[in-house]
Each structure stands twice: as C-alpha cells, then as structure tokens.
C-alpha cells in the first residue's frame, strides 16, 4: 500500500489511512467487527421469537387460571417452561451487550488511529 501525503503515519497493524476520508481495515479486524454485529442480529431475531413465546404463554396461563380447567401437572410444566425462557432472554441480552461493547471498542480504536494519523500529518 502506498503512503499518501495527508497520512504521514502510513500503515499500522490493522489500519491503513489511504486518504483523509478513507480508512482501510485489515481482514481480521473487519471479520471481528462483522462477526460480533452479525451475532447480535441473530440474537435479536431469537429474542423476538422468545418474546412472542413468553407473551403467548403468559396469556395462556391467565386464561387457564380464569377458567380453572388446567390440571396441576400441566400448569406446573407450563410455569417451568416459562421460567426457563424468562432466564434465556436476559442472558442473551447480556451476551449481546458484551458483543456490542467489543465491536464498539474495536471501532473506537480504528477511529482513534485514523484521527491520530490525521493529526500527525
């Protein structure tokens, strides 16, 4: 890669400043950021399905309680299943938060290196 006049610092380990308006990432950094964001998109899709399941199950429980027709074994199974799903959602959200923080940190480092390259020129 060639050095440009407006980017005197040239190439870093994971970042090349081709011009004042262009930043080129190495494949590893790009794949890392892309993977983290892609994982979050997948989790969001899963969480939407979880929310639909949780809402439907809660509604079913309320209707069963009002009708008084559910036997104790069925009701216990439904409550246990609902409880397990209610644990999945916060864990998934927490995991997604960590992924986004990691992606954000990588992007912040890239931008910091790019700004540093501009200020050194």
Secondary structure, 3 states (H helix, E strand, C coil): CCCCCCCCCCECCCEEECCCCCEEECHHHHHHHHHHHHHHHHHHHHHHHHHHHHHHHHHHHHHHHHHCCCCHHHHHHHHHHHHHHHHHHHHHHHHHHHHHHHHHHHHHHHHHHHHHHHHHC
